[in-house]
C-alpha cells in the first residue's frame, strides 16, 4: 500500500461519516467511488513525485476537515464543535439540528 492511500481513504470515510452519521443526510454513493478512484490516482502520482503526492494527500484531508462539501452540511470540524458544545451527546443533527426538530 502506498503512503497516500491512508489519507485519501480517511478523507472519504470522514466525508461519509460526517454526512450520514453526524448530519442525518442520505448516503451519497459518489463519495466512495470517487475515494477509490482518488486512491488509485494518488498511488500512481506517488510513483512520479512521492513527496509531493503525500503532501497533497494530507492537504486534501486537512481541507475536507475544515470545509463544507455541501452547503447545507457543516464541515467535520463544525460538527465536532457542535457536538462538544452540546455536552458530547444527543446524537446527530450537527449544527442544523435537524434531528431535534419535530
C-alpha positions as CSV (number, residue, x, y, z in Angstrom):
1,X,0.0,0.0,0.0
2,X,1.3,3.4,-0.9
3,X,1.8,6.3,1.7
4,X,-1.1,8.3,0.1
5,X,-3.7,5.6,0.4
6,X,-4.3,6.2,4.1
7,X,-5.0,9.9,4.0
8,X,-7.2,9.5,0.9
9,X,-9.3,6.7,2.4
10,X,-9.6,8.6,5.7
11,X,-10.8,11.6,3.7
12,X,-13.6,9.5,2.1
13,X,-14.5,7.9,5.4
14,X,-14.6,11.2,7.1
15,X,-16.8,12.7,4.4
16,X,-19.3,9.8,4.6
17,X,-19.4,9.7,8.4
18,X,-19.9,13.5,8.6
19,X,-22.8,13.5,6.1
20,X,-24.6,10.3,7.0
21,X,-24.0,9.7,10.7
22,X,-23.5,13.1,12.2
23,X,-25.8,15.2,10.0
24,X,-28.5,12.6,9.0
25,X,-28.1,13.1,5.3
26,X,-28.8,10.2,2.8
27,X,-25.8,8.2,1.7
28,X,-24.1,9.7,-1.4
29,X,-22.6,6.8,-3.3
30,X,-20.5,9.0,-5.4
31,X,-18.2,9.6,-2.4
32,X,-16.9,6.0,-2.0
33,X,-16.5,5.7,-5.8
34,X,-14.6,8.9,-6.0
35,X,-12.5,8.0,-3.0
36,X,-11.4,4.7,-4.6
37,X,-10.6,6.4,-7.9
38,X,-8.6,9.1,-6.0
39,X,-6.7,6.5,-4.0
40,X,-5.7,4.8,-7.3
41,X,-4.7,8.2,-8.8
42,X,-2.7,9.2,-5.8
43,X,-0.9,5.9,-5.8
44,X,0.1,6.4,-9.4
45,X,1.1,10.0,-8.7
46,X,3.2,8.8,-5.9
47,X,5.4,6.9,-8.3
48,X,6.1,10.1,-10.2
49,X,6.6,12.5,-7.3
50,X,6.5,10.7,-3.9
51,X,7.0,13.6,-1.6
52,X,4.6,15.9,-3.4
53,X,1.8,13.3,-3.6
54,X,2.0,12.6,0.1
55,X,1.9,16.3,0.9
56,X,-1.1,16.8,-1.4
57,X,-2.9,13.8,0.1
58,X,-2.6,15.1,3.6
59,X,-3.5,18.6,2.4
60,X,-6.7,17.1,0.9
61,X,-7.5,15.6,4.2
62,X,-7.0,18.9,6.1
63,X,-9.1,20.7,3.5
64,X,-12.0,18.3,3.9
65,X,-11.8,18.6,7.7
66,X,-12.2,22.4,7.5
67,X,-14.5,23.0,4.6
68,X,-18.1,22.1,3.7
69,X,-18.5,19.6,0.9
70,X,-22.2,20.6,0.6
71,X,-23.6,24.0,1.5
72,X,-26.2,22.6,3.9
73,X,-23.9,20.1,5.7
74,X,-21.4,21.5,8.3
75,X,-17.7,20.6,8.0
76,X,-16.4,17.8,10.2
77,X,-14.8,20.4,12.5
78,X,-18.1,22.3,12.8
79,X,-19.9,19.1,13.5
80,X,-17.4,18.2,16.2
81,X,-17.6,21.6,17.8
82,X,-21.4,21.4,17.8
83,X,-21.2,18.0,19.5
84,X,-18.8,19.4,22.1
85,X,-21.0,22.4,22.8
86,X,-24.0,20.1,23.4
87,X,-22.1,18.3,26.1
88,X,-20.8,15.4,24.0
89,X,-24.1,13.7,23.4
90,X,-27.5,14.0,21.9
91,X,-26.9,12.1,18.7
92,X,-26.7,13.6,15.2
93,X,-28.2,16.7,13.8
94,X,-25.0,18.7,13.6
95,X,-25.3,22.5,13.6
96,X,-28.5,22.4,11.7
97,X,-30.2,20.5,14.5
98,X,-32.4,18.6,12.0
99,X,-32.7,15.5,14.2
100,X,-34.2,17.5,17.1
101,X,-36.9,19.2,15.0
102,X,-40.4,17.9,15.4
